[in-house]
Amino acid sequence: MKIADMHCDTIEQIWYSRLRGEPLCLSDTEGSSRELHIDLKKLVKGDYTLQNFAMFVNLSCPKDFDGRKESITEKWSLEEKEHFLDPWYQLQEMIKVYHEEIALNRDRIGEVRTWADYEKNQAEGRLSAVLTVEEGAVLQGDISRLPRLYDEGVRMMTLTWNYYNELGCPNEPLEGYKEDYTKYFAFVPRNDNGLTPKGFEALECMESLGIIPDVSHLSDAGFYDVARTVKGPFVASHSNARALAGCNRNLTDDMIRTIAEHGGVIGLNFCPAFLDPQDREDKCRCTCEILARHARHIMNVGGREVIGLGTDFDGIGHENLEMQDASGMQMLPEYLLAHGFSLDETEAILSKNVLRLYKEALS
């Protein structure tokens, strides 16, 4: 059954590997020292039709970043941004990697900028790739950069990641959750930290260009700023149901209904810590059963057309995943069909809702 996935961080990992001097490639990473969740061999085995490739920019990379994650501080602020690697530079380097990898494998995968591109890839028997951005701080408050990103092929962008930036604010987990992990699933939102004036300006420009706004990582207040502002669809490319796992990265029932009303899609995130509330992070799991539970809840709240996939592969670890990588994705439809989901519902979750969104938004 065909798979369309709205979020992975694979290109970031390939860029990091180049910086380390041990380059990975999109074609096949089997047997490498840092094997990826996603490569073309795995996508074909998993029966994918489309993969969004997010250019994830980590603002806390030091200026001398060498591709090793252990050198990332996880501390960043607008006031100290001059101490860190320029986010626009990071983005442009990753976009180069993306285009290079697509070109090297053009016989197996093609870029999608319009719906016609997807149809052409289908006719030629190729996978499809969509370029997205995860971290609105790449603009550095310069809205004139958005048309350039559109021209480079970007068709979706989050306003934030986990840091405050020039556009808005993320949701932050409760203080002390690392010492008492039950606090992680007892998230209480603030309602005074939404989009900035630049954020509203960026949102208006994105919608006029045809860059789909992505509210994953955005604060609750920012979510409703987006919902009140945009006329067309927006997405939460990799988020789950807060009613089932009450962390800051997930969506309330009202948010689910709001995305549905806009014709948007929510991508199920495979990160165990966004799925399975436990008293320790290492106990959290991602299984077909737990994913099905979130899918059923989201469908019950927002309708069949609002739910899709946003695995977050290569942005999450390998631990506690029933599906270890993209090659095992057919486990999910097999489970859904055996546990009360109809064929129509299963196909909607696996690909049809995301493809419907792109047919409308990328026409």
C-alpha positions in Angstrom: 0.0 0.0 0.0 1.5 3.3 -1.1 3.1 5.6 1.6 3.3 9.4 1.6 5.3 10.8 4.5 5.2 14.5 5.3 8.4 14.7 7.4 11.9 13.3 7.7 15.3 14.8 8.6 17.4 12.6 6.2 19.1 15.4 4.3 20.4 16.9 7.6 22.0 13.6 8.4 23.6 13.4 5.0 25.0 16.9 5.3 26.3 16.2 8.8 28.0 13.0 7.4 29.8 15.0 4.7 31.1 17.5 7.3 32.4 14.5 9.3 34.2 13.2 6.3 32.2 10.0 6.3 29.6 10.8 3.6 26.3 8.9 3.4 24.2 9.0 0.2 20.5 8.8 -0.4 20.7 5.8 -2.6 21.6 3.2 0.1 23.0 3.5 3.6 22.8 -0.2 4.5 25.9 -1.3 6.5 27.2 2.2 7.0 28.4 3.3 10.4 25.3 5.5 10.9 22.7 3.8 8.8 19.6 6.0 8.2 15.9 5.3 8.6 15.4 6.5 5.0 17.3 5.9 1.8 16.0 5.0 -1.7 16.5 1.3 -1.2 14.3 1.4 2.0 11.7 3.7 0.4 11.2 1.3 -2.5 10.9 -1.7 -0.1 8.4 0.2 2.0 6.3 1.0 -1.1 6.6 4.8 -0.8 5.2 7.1 -3.5 6.2 10.4 -1.9 8.6 11.7 0.8 8.9 15.2 2.2 12.5 16.0 2.9 12.7 18.7 5.7 15.8 20.9 5.8 16.1 20.9 9.6 18.3 23.8 10.8 19.5 23.5 14.3 20.2 27.0 15.6 22.5 25.7 18.4 25.2 24.4 16.1 28.5 26.1 17.0 30.3 28.2 14.4 33.0 25.5 14.0 30.4 22.8 13.7 32.0 19.6 12.2 28.9 17.4 11.8 29.1 15.7 15.1 25.9 16.0 17.2 27.8 15.9 20.5 29.1 19.4 19.7 25.5 20.9 19.6 24.9 22.7 22.8 21.0 22.7 22.8 21.3 26.3 24.1 20.4 29.2 21.8 18.8 32.6 22.1 18.2 35.5 19.8 20.4 37.6 22.0 23.4 35.3 21.5 22.8 34.2 18.0 26.2 35.6 16.7 27.9 32.7 18.6 26.3 30.0 16.4 26.5 28.8 12.8 24.4 31.0 10.5 21.0 29.4 9.9 20.7 30.7 6.4 24.1 29.2 5.5 23.0 25.9 7.0 19.8 25.9 5.0 21.6 26.7 1.7 24.1 24.0 2.3 21.4 21.4 2.9 19.4 22.5 -0.1 22.5 21.9 -2.2 22.8 18.4 -0.8 19.1 17.8 -1.5 19.4 18.9 -5.1 22.6 17.0 -5.6 21.1 13.7 -4.2 18.0 14.1 -6.3 20.1 14.7 -9.5 22.4 11.7 -8.7 19.3 9.4 -8.4 17.1 11.0 -11.1 16.2 7.7 -12.5 14.6 6.6 -9.2 13.3 9.9 -7.6 12.1 13.2 -8.9 11.4 16.6 -7.3 7.8 17.8 -6.9 7.1 21.5 -7.2 3.7 21.2 -8.8 1.1 18.4 -8.9 2.0 17.9 -12.5 5.5 16.9 -11.3 4.0 14.2 -9.1 1.9 12.9 -12.0 5.0 12.8 -14.3 7.0 10.9 -11.6 4.1 8.4 -11.3 4.0 7.9 -15.1 7.8 7.3 -15.2 7.9 4.9 -12.3 9.8 7.2 -9.9 9.4 8.2 -6.3 8.5 11.8 -5.5 10.4 14.2 -3.2 9.0 17.5 -1.7 11.4 20.1 -0.3 10.4 21.6 3.1 12.0 23.7 5.8 11.9 23.1 9.6 12.8 26.3 11.4 11.5 29.7 10.4 14.6 31.4 11.9 16.3 30.7 8.6 14.7 33.9 7.4 16.4 35.9 10.2 13.4 38.2 10.0 14.0 38.9 6.3 10.7 38.1 4.5 12.2 38.8 1.1 14.0 35.4 1.4 10.7 33.5 1.1 10.4 34.0 -2.7 13.9 32.7 -3.1 13.0 29.6 -1.1 10.0 29.1 -3.2 12.1 29.3 -6.4 14.5 26.7 -4.8 11.6 24.4 -4.5 10.4 24.8 -0.9 6.7 24.0 -0.6 6.2 23.8 3.2 7.8 25.4 6.2 7.4 25.4 10.0 7.4 28.8 11.7 9.6 27.6 14.6 11.5 24.6 15.9 12.1 24.4 19.7 13.5 28.0 20.1 12.0 31.4 20.1 12.8 33.2 16.8 11.9 36.3 14.9 8.6 34.8 13.7 7.2 33.3 16.9 7.4 30.9 19.8 7.4 27.2 20.3 5.7 25.2 23.1 8.1 24.4 25.9 7.7 21.4 28.2 7.2 22.0 31.9 10.4 22.8 33.9 11.8 19.8 35.7 10.5 17.2 33.3 14.0 15.6 32.9 14.0 14.9 36.6 10.4 13.9 36.8 9.3 12.6 33.3 5.6 12.5 34.3 5.7 16.3 34.0 6.5 15.9 30.3 3.0 14.5 29.7 1.3 17.1 31.9 1.9 20.0 29.6 0.0 23.2 30.3 0.2 25.8 27.4 0.7 29.5 27.7 -1.5 31.7 25.7 0.6 34.9 25.4 3.4 33.6 23.1 2.2 33.4 19.6 3.4 34.9 16.3 5.4 38.1 16.2 4.5 40.9 13.6 7.2 39.4 11.4 5.5 36.0 11.8 2.2 37.3 10.5 4.1 39.0 7.6 5.8 35.7 6.8 2.6 33.8 7.0 0.9 36.1 4.5 3.8 35.9 2.2 4.0 32.1 2.4 0.3 31.8 1.6 0.6 34.1 -1.4 3.6 32.2 -2.8 2.2 28.7 -2.2 4.4 27.6 0.7 2.2 25.5 3.1 2.4 26.7 6.7 3.4 23.9 9.1 2.4 24.4 12.8 4.4 21.4 14.2 6.6 22.8 17.0 4.6 26.1 17.2 3.0 27.3 20.5 -0.7 26.9 21.1 -1.1 30.7 20.8 0.8 30.6 17.5 -1.3 27.8 16.2 -4.5 29.9 16.7 -2.7 32.9 15.1 -2.1 30.8 12.0 -5.7 29.4 12.1 -7.2 32.9 12.3 -4.9 34.3 9.5 -4.6 31.7 6.7 -7.4 31.2 4.2 -6.3 27.9 2.8 -4.9 24.7 4.3 -2.2 24.4 6.8 -0.6 21.3 8.3 1.0 19.8 11.4 3.5 17.7 9.5 4.7 15.6 12.5 2.4 15.8 15.5 0.1 13.4 17.4 -2.9 13.6 19.7 -2.5 15.4 23.0 -5.5 13.6 24.5 -3.4 10.4 24.3 0.1 11.8 25.0 -0.1 15.1 26.8 3.2 16.6 25.7 3.9 20.0 24.2 4.4 18.7 20.7 1.0 17.3 20.3 -2.4 18.7 19.3 -5.6 19.2 21.3 -8.9 18.0 20.0 -9.9 21.6 19.1 -6.6 22.0 17.1 -7.4 18.7 15.2 -10.9 20.0 14.3 -9.4 23.4 13.3 -6.9 21.8 10.9 -9.7 19.6 9.4 -11.9 22.7 8.9 -9.0 24.3 6.9 -8.6 21.2 4.7 -5.2 20.4 6.3 -3.5 17.2 7.3 -1.8 16.0 10.5 1.2 13.6 10.1 1.5 10.9 12.7 4.9 11.3 14.3 6.8 8.0 15.1 8.8 9.5 18.0 8.0 7.3 21.0 8.0 10.3 23.4 5.1 11.8 21.4 3.1 8.6 21.4 3.4 6.6 24.6 3.2 8.4 28.0 5.5 6.7 30.5 7.4 7.7 33.6 10.7 7.4 31.8 11.6 8.4 28.3 13.4 5.1 27.6 10.1 3.2 28.3 8.2 5.1 25.6 7.5 3.0 22.5 6.3 3.4 18.9 4.3 0.4 17.8 1.6 -0.2 15.2 -0.9 -0.5 18.0 0.0 2.9 19.6 0.0 4.6 16.2 -3.4 3.1 15.4 -4.7 4.4 18.7 -3.6 8.0 17.8 -4.9 7.6 14.2 -8.3 6.5 15.4 -8.6 9.3 17.9 -7.6 11.9 15.3 -10.0 10.5 12.8 -12.8 10.4 15.3 -12.3 14.0 16.2 -11.4 15.6 12.9 -12.7 13.2 10.2 -11.0 10.7 7.9 -9.4 13.3 5.7 -7.3 15.0 8.3 -4.8 12.2 9.2 -1.6 11.2 7.4 2.0 10.3 8.2 4.9 12.4 9.3 7.3 9.8 10.7 10.2 12.2 11.7 12.5 9.4 10.5 16.2 10.4 10.9 15.2 13.1 13.3 14.4 10.5 16.0 16.5 7.6 17.4 16.3 3.9 16.5 15.3 2.8 20.0 11.8 1.4 20.8 10.6 1.5 17.2 8.6 -1.5 16.0 9.2 -0.3 12.4 13.0 0.2 12.5 13.1 2.1 9.2 11.1 3.0 6.1 11.6 -0.5 4.7 9.2 -1.9 7.3 6.3 0.5 6.7 4.0 -2.1 5.3 3.6 -3.4 8.9 1.4 -0.5 9.6 -1.3 -1.1 6.9 -1.3 -4.8 7.7 -2.0 -3.9 11.4 -4.7 -1.3 10.6 -6.6 -3.6 8.3 -6.5 -6.4 10.9 -7.7 -4.2 13.7 -10.9 -2.5 12.5 -9.7 0.1 10.0 -11.4 -0.1 6.6 -9.4 -0.2 3.3 -10.5 3.4 2.5 -9.5 4.6 6.0 -6.1 2.9 5.8 -5.3 4.2 2.3 -6.4 7.7 3.5 -3.9 7.6 6.4 -1.1 6.0 4.4 -1.1 8.4 1.4 -4.4 9.6 0.0 -4.9 12.5 2.4 -1.5 13.9 1.8 -1.8 13.5 -1.9 -5.2 15.2 -1.9 -3.6 18.2 -0.1 -0.8 18.4 -2.6 -3.2 18.2 -5.6 -5.1 21.2 -4.1 -2.1 23.2 -2.9 0.5 22.6 -5.6 -1.8 23.0 -8.6 
